[in-house]
């Protein structure tokens, strides 16, 4: 709903940070340099698991609105979190403080 409505680049980065923080509840990562065969096996297994109705039902019990994410989507979230400029982090903290959230 806010796409294209944030004109301040830092505010946009802060919004991207907030969105990323809220979109990745729990995730799994393998160590850098993991061989491609192992990476493929994990991704295939997780893809099959993500299609299982029982898994989805259990996920919904743990986290409302549970929806498995693709490997690329997780990578995008992690990149957004890692690449967030300090000004966007500060902007987000200030916004949270204005809403009454106690944050350092």
N, C-alpha and C positions, 0 to 999 in steps of 0.2 A: 504494500500500500504506500510505502514511502519511496519506492524506486523513482529516481529522477527528481525528487523533491528536496533533497539535501544538497545545498549549494556550497557549503563550507567543506573543503577537502578533508580537514581534520575531523569534522563532525561525521563525514562519510566513513572515514577509517575507523572512528569510534563505533559507529553503527555496525560496520563489518565485523569488528572485534566482538561486540556484544552478540551479534547473530551467531558467530562461530562458537562463542562460549556456550550458547544455549542450544546449539544443534548437535553437539557431540557429547552425549551423556557418558557412555562407556565405549571404549574402543581398544583394539588390539594392534600392536605393532611388532614387527620382527626387527632384529638388529640390522643396522646398516651392513651391506655386503652379504646378506643372506643369499645363498645360491638361488638362481632363477627357478630351478626345479622345486625347491622347498617353498618358495614364494607362491608359485603356481598351485602347488598342492594345498596350501593354506587357503588361498583365495577360492579355489574350487570347493573345498570343504565348507567354508563359510558361506559361499553362495548357495550350496545345497541346504545348509542349515537354515539360512534366511528364508527359504521357501517352505519350510515345515510349519504347518499350522500350529502344532503344539509349542514350538519355539516362539512363534509370534504371540501366542496367548500368554505364555510365561513372561515374555518381554513386556507385554502390556501391563501385567501385574506389578512389575518392578518400576516401570516408567510409563506414565500416561502418554499416549501418542507415539509409542514405540514404533520405530520404522528402521529396519537395517539400512545402512548406508553402503554405497559402493566404495571400493578401494580408492577410486579417484576423488570421490566426495570427501572421504576422510583426509586424504592428502591435501585437498583444498582447505579444509578446516584447519589442519595443523599449520600449513603455510601462512594462513591468515593470522593465526595466533602468534607464530614465531616472528612474522614480519611486521607486526603492528608497531608503528612508531610510538615512542614514549609520549608524544603529544596526544595521541589517540587514547592511550592508557590513562593519562591524566584527565582528559576530557570525560572519559567513561566514569572514572572515580568521582569527579566533581558532580556529574549528573546523578550518580547513585547517592552521593551525600545529600543533594538537594531533595531526594526522595526519602530521606531518613535512614538510609542504609549506613551503618557504621563500618567504614572501611578506611584502611590506612593509606 
